[in-house]
Amino acid sequence: MGTTGFEQHCRRTLADIQAQGRYRRFTALARDGVRYPHYDRASGSGPRDIVVWSSNDYLGMGVDPDVVEAGIAALRDHGAGAGGTRNIAGTSPLHDALEAELAALHGKEAALLFVSGYVSNQASLQTILTSMPGWICFSDEKNHASMIAGIKGAANGRPGAARCVIFAHNDLADLEAKLAAAPADAPKMIAFESVYSMDGDIADIGAICRLAKRYGAITYLDEVHAVGLYGATGGGVSERDGVAGEVDLIEGTLAKGFGCHGGYVAASAAIIDFLRSTASGFIFTTSLPPAVVAAALASVRAVRAQNHRREHLFERVAALRARLDAAGVPHLPTPSHIVPIPVGDAERVAEISRRLLDEFGIYATPINYPTVPRGQERLRLTPGPRHSDAMMDALVAALSELMAEASPARRQRDDVEAA
């Protein structure tokens, strides 16, 4: 085929994506470290001062003065980079301190840092599921792409390779039926999330752990959209529900509730040491820079100690939902901090997002396939402690106007009928 043939394939694929209305364009926005959730828009038509409603920095910790200063101090003291992998020159006392803090956050013996939440999932799952022959991984059908990548990397079809069994989303009956049908002596894992970030629903962690114990499975829980936000000290839904001790491995991120960067896994000392010694996604990657680690350490310590941040977050979530209800703007009822606005059409959700930005100075990310199934396109709102009442009023007024207008497809049909 050659390079030319591949480039032609790329162009055809991109044209098809554009025709479906799901071509993704970056929006260049510079976060204002003092006025967050305000961002500065450098180009494009319309307002330059933008209020962002889709950030995963749920608590605003990425602009917290103490967190920023901790990063600056470490940058001065240690330089810009880590200097290598953890085994070469990339381990500092800061790395060790952050891992100890994260282990304590989840009540585990140890924790291990990775360069991102995606890598922590992919590397940990693939390493575990290739550790012994015959693994069966029971995976929730709505698990994140990083979990799927790790599971697929282990389930390669070779003799003795892991097998993936997908169970219906948050369906305990389906999970138990599939566990019961599996060989009793096979090594088993249940991989699932606590808060599912697109629908905003929450798994019954305790019930899944009880099934795991009954059928001899280990549990792997992704808490990336929950750490910092749930539980008395921000340990996630597993802490809130009092079941963290029943989960074998808890995976989390430093890039959402803690506002920084990096991923991690917390578990028993033996499991963490095994991953440290065998996971290629850890061994062969330059470690997180000390400045990032120092900022994350300051953030985790502050979030653990200060429950008012979580209380304020959920007060803001309730306030936005009440305003949406009063205005008749549809939103999916969820038990979490995520507020999805259903649109159901890729072209229309992109248009609404564009007009919010260009006409109202509001940014809300359009979510479409493959992140959600076709026909379930939506805006995903994440209200936080820094979103004021005035910001909410402006958002709801803009949504009320735009959601009430006919979709592009409906307007086209009306034009045809009028002609």
VENFEN-V203681 format. One record per backbone hydrogen bond with DSSP energy under -1.0 kcal/mol. CO is the residue of the C=O (numbers start at 1). NH is the residue of the N-H. Records with the same first field share a line. If there is no record, write none. Layout:
CO: NH / NH
//
This chain:
1: 5
2: 6
3: 7
4: 8
5: 9
6: 10
7: 11
8: 12
9: 13
10: 14
11: 15
12: 16
13: 17
14: 18
15: 19
16: 20
17: 22
18: 21
30: 40
32: 36
35: 38
37: 52
38: 32
39: 50
40: 30
48: 41
50: 39
51: 363
53: 382
56: 58
57: 60
60: 63
61: 64
64: 68
65: 69
66: 70
67: 71
68: 72
69: 73
70: 74
71: 75
72: 76
73: 77
74: 78
75: 79
84: 287
85: 89 / 90
92: 96
93: 97
94: 98
95: 99
96: 100
97: 101
98: 102
99: 103
100: 104
101: 105
102: 106
103: 108
110: 267
112: 265
114: 263
116: 120
117: 121
118: 122
119: 123
120: 124
121: 125
122: 126
123: 127
124: 128
125: 129
128: 131
135: 163
136: 189
137: 165
138: 191
139: 167
140: 143
144: 148
145: 149
146: 150
147: 151
148: 152
149: 153
151: 155
154: 156
158: 161
160: 134
163: 137
165: 139
167: 141
168: 171
171: 175
172: 176
173: 177
174: 178
175: 179
176: 180
177: 181
183: 186
187: 136
188: 218
189: 138
190: 220
191: 140
192: 222
194: 203
196: 200
201: 196
203: 205
204: 208
205: 209
206: 210
207: 211
208: 212
209: 213
210: 214
211: 215
212: 217
218: 190
219: 249
220: 192
221: 251
222: 194
223: 226 / 227
226: 229 / 230
230: 236
234: 228
236: 240
237: 241
238: 243 / 244
239: 242
243: 246
244: 247
249: 221
250: 266
251: 223
252: 264
254: 260
256: 259
262: 254
263: 114
264: 252
265: 112
266: 250
267: 110
268: 272
269: 273
270: 274
271: 275
272: 276
273: 277
274: 278
275: 279
279: 282 / 283
280: 284
282: 285
289: 293
290: 294
291: 295
292: 296
293: 297
294: 298
295: 299
296: 300
297: 301
298: 302
299: 303
300: 304
301: 305
302: 306
306: 309
307: 311
308: 312
309: 313
310: 314
311: 315
312: 316
313: 317
314: 318
315: 319
316: 320
317: 321
318: 322
319: 323
320: 324
321: 325
322: 326
323: 327
324: 329
339: 381
340: 332
341: 379
345: 349
346: 350
347: 351
348: 352
349: 353
350: 354
351: 355
352: 356
353: 357
354: 358
355: 359
356: 360 / 362
357: 361
361: 51
363: 53
365: 380
367: 378
368: 371
373: 376
377: 343 / 344
378: 367
379: 341
381: 339
384: 387
388: 392
389: 393
390: 394
391: 395
392: 396
393: 397
394: 398
395: 399
396: 400
397: 401
398: 402
399: 403
407: 411
408: 412
409: 413
410: 414
411: 415
412: 416
413: 417
414: 418
415: 419
//
